[in-house]
Structure formats: C-alpha cells, structure tokens
C-alpha cells in the first residue's frame, strides 16, 4: 500500500463505442461480437446508446472529447444515417475538441457503393480497415467474409471517398505462413500508402474456435524471421513501431490508442464496452457494459454491468504496463497527472531499474534492454 494518498486527477477523455454485430464470428476472435440475425435494430441501438450516455454524463467532468473509436464487431455494418444521427445527438450532450480524432473500424465485404462517403459525411475522420491478409487461402482459413479483391477495393474506395488518414489491420504468424508470404501482405498494404498500420501476431485465445481446434502455426524461428524482415520493410517505408504492434508515419500515431497507453480516461458506450474514468473524489474506476446486444438494447437506464476501483497501490503497475508499450515511453509528469500519485511513490524502483539500464534517465521509457525484458521489468511494480 502506498503511503501517499492520491489526489484527484482529470486526464484527457476519449470515447469508445462498441457495435457488437458482425456477419459471421471469425474462428480466432475473442471480442464481444455476435453474428447478426435479420436486420440490425439501428434505431433501438441508437436510443440505447444515448440513454446509456445520459446516465454517465457526470463522468465527463466538463472535459472535451479528444478521440472517439468505434469498434466491434463490425461497425461498418451500420448505415451512414445511423452515424449521422448518433454524432448529432452526441454533440448535443458532449463537447468535442476541434481536432478530435474520430475513427471507425470498417471490414471489407460490408461496404456497398457509397458507404464510405456516408461515413465521412457523418463526421468520421479516420478509418481502421480490417484486412488481416491479402492472401486468398489465409482469408479462408481465418474465416473472413471478404476475398483479396474485396480487401483491395475497400482501401481504394476509402481513398476515393477522401479518407487519407486510415489504418490497415494485418496479422502475421498465420497458419503455415512463410516470411515471404507475410512480406507480400505488407507490400500490398504499403502500396496504398497508409499513414498507420497495425501489424500483430495471431494468438490463440480461449473461447474461440481456434482454441478448440488449433491450427499449425509457424515456429519461433520463423516468427522471428517474419518479425525482423517485416520490421525492416516497414522502416524502409518510413514507418516507426511507436507501440508494440502499431506502426505509423511521423505524426500519424493513433491518438486514441496513445490515450490508452498513457493511462488517460475513456467513456464506454455499447454492448460489452469497457471504460476507465477518474472521479473528482480521487478514485479511478474501470467499468463495463452489459454484453448481450438484446439485453443492452432492452435495459432501462444505465447499461453498466459492473465496475472496480483501481486502488492506489495498483496504479504504478497499471500505468507502467501501459506506458512502456510505447517505444518512446512518456514524460514523468504524466505519471503524477494521470495516477494522482507523486513520482516519489516509485522513485526507489526507478533508480534501481536505471542502474540496471532497463529504463532511460529522466523519462518513463524502456531502454532497448528493457524492451527485451519488459515482463521482468514490470515485475518490479507488482
């Protein structure tokens, strides 16, 4: 237990909105997603989101919304009209920063002609396009509803609609994947000059189809070769791995994700959404929403299913576990401003880690050695 009582903090505020429906559940997916049956109840879901927000407005504490991320599920299943009405109503209740980053996840195979234009007209400023692979065989293995041609046409349509700020989601370490095949995926994505690329390794998670029937994945030597050669290719394209599995051009990092990794606050709306907020009395809470879409839509009042406090003694680990995901780390002052604790609460541990060349001087940033032994580094904050 820390000997210092925390002070109330008021970090930047983001908004996460979850859309739980998808066309078909992918065999690797452990997110709160549900295969749609019949028509999506857009009107009812919109009303539920707004009723939910009305119950949580006290959490805003007069802060502007700096970023919005709409995830899923497959948010691009919803119409442009839905998002137009949603943001119209959100702006009646919330103040948005003039430069707010507003991102929508979009999946190829759910985008008929004109859909991207309608998203842009609704106020969406950035897209995250869930390609995962351009390889036809891999797309089939991954259970994706789109083919390679649809992946290409989705990116082309996004650019034609005026989205110059977009992310391409790709996975590597896929069943039977060779380094050359992984690099082919990266080359295909880079040909569209994305400003951001999420490139992450496929992992087998509990409660997924792949967990029940695991596919044969590349061994560690092949995974390392994929990672090394892929990283070289991305750096040659002018991208930097600013976070564990995220690459971007200079000044094109995902501001929403940066707020997560610097222990900022984020409101949650939508079935299964998770939020984290700092309260005026000094408490910091994590909370989560009702998971089942029907239950979320039909519930009256708050859709919050539960919450838990992040106790002062747990905040050092929580902060460092997030901040050290960033290659450049973060300024020491953010530790105080976002946890409510003085830097002295971890000063002894920092001195020890700096003596071991695991953290750089005067900044909360892992050295190259610290990045290699990150799990061991974090154990110091348990």
C-alpha positions in Angstrom: 0.0 0.0 0.0 1.4 3.4 -1.0 1.9 5.7 2.0 0.7 8.7 0.0 -3.0 9.5 -0.5 -3.8 10.1 -4.2 -5.0 13.5 -5.4 -7.9 13.9 -7.8 -6.8 13.9 -11.4 -8.5 14.8 -14.7 -6.7 13.2 -17.6 -7.7 13.7 -21.3 -11.0 12.0 -22.1 -11.8 9.7 -25.0 -14.9 7.8 -26.0 -15.2 4.2 -27.1 -18.4 3.0 -28.8 -18.9 -0.8 -29.3 -21.1 -2.2 -32.1 -21.5 -5.9 -31.3 -22.8 -7.3 -34.5 -20.8 -9.0 -37.3 -21.8 -11.1 -40.3 -20.0 -14.2 -39.0 -17.8 -14.9 -36.0 -14.2 -15.4 -37.0 -12.5 -18.5 -35.5 -9.8 -16.5 -33.8 -12.0 -13.7 -32.4 -12.5 -13.4 -28.7 -14.1 -9.9 -28.8 -17.7 -9.3 -27.9 -19.2 -10.0 -31.3 -22.4 -11.6 -32.3 -23.5 -12.9 -35.8 -26.4 -10.8 -36.9 -29.7 -12.5 -37.4 -32.1 -10.5 -39.5 -31.9 -6.7 -39.6 -29.8 -4.8 -37.1 -32.0 -2.7 -34.8 -30.3 0.6 -35.6 -32.9 2.8 -34.2 -33.3 0.9 -30.9 -29.5 0.7 -30.5 -29.1 4.4 -31.1 -31.6 5.1 -28.4 -29.9 2.7 -26.0 -26.5 4.3 -26.6 -27.9 7.8 -25.8 -29.8 6.6 -22.7 -26.6 4.9 -21.5 -24.6 8.1 -22.1 -27.2 10.2 -20.2 -26.6 8.1 -17.2 -22.8 8.6 -17.4 -22.6 12.3 -18.1 -21.4 13.1 -14.6 -18.2 11.2 -15.5 -17.3 13.7 -18.2 -16.4 16.5 -15.7 -16.6 19.2 -18.3 -13.8 17.7 -20.4 -13.9 17.8 -24.2 -13.8 14.5 -26.1 -10.4 14.3 -27.6 -10.8 11.0 -29.6 -13.5 8.6 -30.5 -13.1 4.9 -31.6 -16.0 2.9 -32.9 -15.1 -0.8 -32.6 -16.8 -4.1 -32.8 -18.0 -6.4 -34.1 -18.3 -4.8 -37.4 -19.2 -1.1 -37.1 -19.3 -0.7 -40.9 -22.5 -2.8 -40.9 -24.3 0.2 -39.6 -25.5 2.8 -42.1 -24.1 6.3 -42.6 -27.5 7.6 -41.5 -27.1 5.9 -38.1 -23.7 7.6 -37.5 -25.1 10.9 -38.7 -27.9 10.7 -36.1 -25.5 9.4 -33.5 -23.0 12.2 -33.7 -25.7 14.8 -34.0 -27.1 13.6 -30.6 -23.6 13.1 -29.1 -22.8 16.7 -29.9 -25.9 17.8 -28.0 -24.6 16.2 -24.9 -20.8 16.4 -25.2 -18.2 18.9 -26.3 -15.8 17.6 -28.9 -12.3 19.0 -29.3 -12.0 20.9 -32.6 -9.3 18.5 -33.6 -11.0 15.4 -32.3 -9.8 12.1 -33.9 -12.9 10.0 -34.8 -12.1 6.5 -36.0 -14.4 3.8 -37.4 -13.5 0.1 -37.8 -14.5 -1.0 -41.3 -14.4 -4.5 -42.7 -14.1 -5.4 -46.4 -17.2 -7.3 -47.5 -19.6 -5.0 -45.7 -19.1 -1.9 -47.8 -21.5 -1.3 -50.7 -21.0 1.6 -53.0 -21.3 5.0 -51.3 -20.9 3.6 -47.7 -17.5 5.3 -47.1 -18.9 8.7 -48.4 -21.8 8.5 -46.0 -19.4 7.7 -43.1 -17.4 10.8 -43.9 -20.4 13.0 -44.2 -21.5 11.7 -40.7 -18.2 13.1 -39.2 -15.9 10.0 -39.3 -12.4 11.3 -39.9 -10.3 8.1 -39.8 -10.8 4.5 -40.8 -9.3 1.3 -39.5 -9.7 -1.3 -42.3 -9.7 -4.9 -41.1 -7.9 -6.6 -43.9 -5.9 -9.1 -41.8 -4.4 -10.7 -45.0 -4.5 -10.2 -48.8 -3.8 -13.9 -49.3 -6.9 -15.8 -50.5 -6.0 -19.0 -48.8 -5.3 -17.3 -45.5 -8.5 -15.3 -45.6 -10.4 -18.6 -46.0 -8.5 -20.1 -43.0 -9.2 -17.0 -40.9 -12.9 -17.3 -41.7 -13.1 -13.8 -43.2 -16.2 -13.0 -45.2 -14.1 -11.0 -47.8 -11.7 -12.1 -50.5 -8.5 -10.5 -51.7 -10.2 -8.4 -54.3 -12.6 -7.0 -51.7 -9.7 -6.1 -49.5 -8.1 -4.1 -52.3 -11.3 -2.5 -53.4 -12.2 -1.4 -49.8 -8.9 0.5 -49.4 -9.4 2.0 -52.9 -12.9 3.1 -52.1 -11.8 4.6 -48.8 -9.2 6.7 -50.5 -11.7 7.7 -53.3 -14.1 8.9 -50.6 -11.4 11.3 -49.2 -10.0 9.2 -46.3 -6.3 10.0 -46.5 -5.9 9.1 -42.8 -6.5 5.3 -42.5 -5.1 2.3 -40.7 -4.7 -1.1 -42.3 -5.1 -4.1 -39.9 -2.9 -7.0 -40.7 -2.0 -10.2 -38.9 1.2 -12.2 -39.2 2.2 -15.6 -37.9 -0.8 -17.1 -39.7 -1.2 -20.9 -40.1 1.6 -22.2 -42.4 2.7 -18.6 -43.3 6.2 -18.1 -44.7 8.2 -15.0 -44.2 7.8 -14.2 -48.0 4.0 -14.5 -47.7 4.0 -12.2 -44.6 6.1 -9.6 -46.6 3.7 -9.9 -49.5 0.9 -8.8 -47.3 2.9 -5.8 -46.0 3.9 -4.9 -49.6 0.3 -5.0 -50.7 -0.8 -2.7 -47.8 2.1 -0.3 -48.3 1.2 0.1 -51.9 -1.8 2.2 -50.7 0.4 4.5 -48.6 -1.5 4.1 -45.3 -0.5 6.5 -42.6 -0.9 3.8 -40.0 -0.5 0.0 -39.9 -1.5 -2.4 -37.1 0.6 -5.5 -37.6 0.1 -8.0 -34.9 0.8 -11.7 -34.4 -2.1 -14.1 -34.5 -2.6 -15.6 -31.0 -4.9 -18.4 -30.0 -7.3 -17.2 -27.3 -9.6 -19.2 -25.0 -13.3 -19.4 -26.0 -12.5 -19.3 -29.7 -12.9 -21.9 -32.4 -9.2 -21.9 -33.0 -8.7 -22.7 -29.3 -10.9 -25.8 -29.7 -9.2 -26.8 -32.9 -5.8 -25.1 -33.0 -4.2 -24.7 -36.5 -0.5 -25.3 -37.0 1.3 -22.0 -36.5 4.8 -21.0 -37.6 7.6 -22.0 -35.1 9.5 -19.4 -33.1 12.4 -19.2 -35.6 10.1 -18.5 -38.4 8.1 -16.0 -36.4 11.3 -14.1 -35.5 12.3 -14.0 -39.2 8.9 -12.7 -40.1 9.1 -10.0 -37.4 12.7 -9.0 -38.3 12.1 -8.8 -42.1 8.7 -7.2 -41.8 10.1 -4.6 -39.5 12.9 -3.8 -41.9 10.4 -3.4 -44.7 8.2 -1.1 -42.7 11.1 1.1 -41.6 12.2 1.4 -45.2 8.7 2.7 -46.0 9.2 5.5 -43.4 7.2 3.9 -40.6 8.1 3.6 -37.0 6.9 1.0 -34.5 5.8 3.5 -31.9 3.9 0.8 -30.0 4.3 -3.0 -29.6 2.2 -3.8 -32.7 1.5 -0.4 -34.2 3.4 1.3 -37.0 2.9 4.8 -38.4 4.4 7.6 -40.4 5.7 10.6 -38.3 2.8 12.4 -36.5 0.3 9.8 -37.6 0.1 7.7 -34.4 -3.4 6.7 -33.2 -4.2 9.4 -30.7 -6.9 7.2 -29.2 -4.5 4.4 -28.5 -2.0 6.8 -27.1 -4.6 7.9 -24.6 -5.0 4.3 -23.6 -1.2 3.7 -23.2 -0.7 6.9 -21.2 -3.5 5.9 -18.7 -5.9 8.5 -19.9 -9.7 8.3 -19.4 -12.2 6.8 -21.8 -16.0 6.6 -21.6 -17.6 3.4 -22.8 -20.9 3.0 -24.7 -22.3 0.0 -26.4 -22.8 -3.7 -25.5 -19.7 -5.1 -23.9 -17.8 -1.7 -24.0 -15.1 -1.1 -21.3 -14.3 2.3 -19.8 -11.9 3.9 -17.3 -12.6 7.1 -15.6 -11.0 9.3 -12.9 -13.5 10.7 -10.4 -13.5 14.1 -8.5 -13.0 12.3 -5.2 -9.7 10.8 -6.3 -11.0 7.3 -7.2 -10.2 5.8 -10.5 -12.7 3.2 -11.8 -12.8 0.6 -14.6 -16.3 -0.3 -15.7 -18.0 -2.4 -18.3 -21.4 -2.5 -20.1 -23.9 -5.3 -20.5 -22.5 -7.7 -23.1 -25.5 -9.2 -24.8 -26.9 -6.9 -27.5 -30.6 -7.7 -26.8 -30.1 -7.1 -23.1 -28.3 -3.9 -23.7 -31.0 -2.6 -26.1 -33.9 -3.6 -23.8 -32.4 -2.4 -20.5 -33.8 0.8 -19.0 -31.4 3.4 -17.6 -27.8 2.6 -17.1 -26.3 -0.3 -19.1 -23.3 -0.5 -16.8 -22.9 -4.2 -15.6 -20.1 -3.7 -13.2 -17.1 -1.6 -12.0 -14.0 -1.9 -9.9 -11.7 0.6 -8.4 -8.0 0.8 -9.4 -6.5 1.1 -5.9 -3.6 3.5 -5.3 -1.2 0.6 -4.7 -2.1 -0.9 -8.1 -1.7 2.3 -10.1 2.1 2.2 -10.6 1.9 -1.2 -12.3 -1.2 -0.2 -14.3 0.5 3.0 -15.5 3.9 1.4 -16.3 2.3 -1.6 -18.0 0.6 0.7 -20.5 3.2 3.5 -20.9 6.1 1.1 -21.5 4.3 -0.4 -24.5 5.3 2.9 -26.2 8.8 2.8 -27.7 9.3 6.4 -26.7 7.6 6.0 -23.3 6.1 9.0 -21.7 7.0 12.1 -19.7 7.4 11.6 -16.0 4.9 14.3 -15.2 2.1 12.2 -16.8 2.6 9.6 -14.0 1.5 12.2 -11.4 -1.1 13.8 -13.6 -2.8 10.5 -14.5 -2.4 8.4 -11.4 -2.8 11.1 -8.7 0.4 9.8 -7.1 3.8 11.6 -6.7 6.7 10.3 -8.6 8.4 9.7 -5.3 6.0 6.7 -4.9 8.1 4.8 -7.5 11.4 6.7 -7.1 13.3 3.8 -5.5 12.2 1.3 -8.1 13.1 3.7 -10.9 16.6 4.3 -9.5 17.1 0.5 -9.4 15.8 0.0 -12.9 18.0 2.8 -14.3 21.0 1.4 -12.5 20.3 -1.9 -14.4 20.0 0.0 -17.7 16.3 -1.0 -18.1 14.8 2.5 -18.0 16.3 5.7 -19.5 17.1 8.7 -17.3 14.5 11.4 -16.8 11.8 9.7 -18.7 9.5 6.7 -18.2 10.8 4.8 -21.2 12.3 1.3 -21.5 15.8 1.0 -22.9 16.5 -1.5 -25.7 17.4 -3.9 -23.0 14.3 -3.1 -21.0 12.1 -3.8 -24.1 13.7 -7.2 -24.4 13.0 -8.0 -20.7 9.7 -6.0 -20.4 7.9 -8.6 -18.3 10.7 -8.9 -15.8 10.9 -5.1 -15.7 7.2 -4.7 -14.9 7.5 -7.3 -12.1 9.3 -4.5 -10.1 5.9 -2.7 -9.8 3.9 -5.6 -8.5 
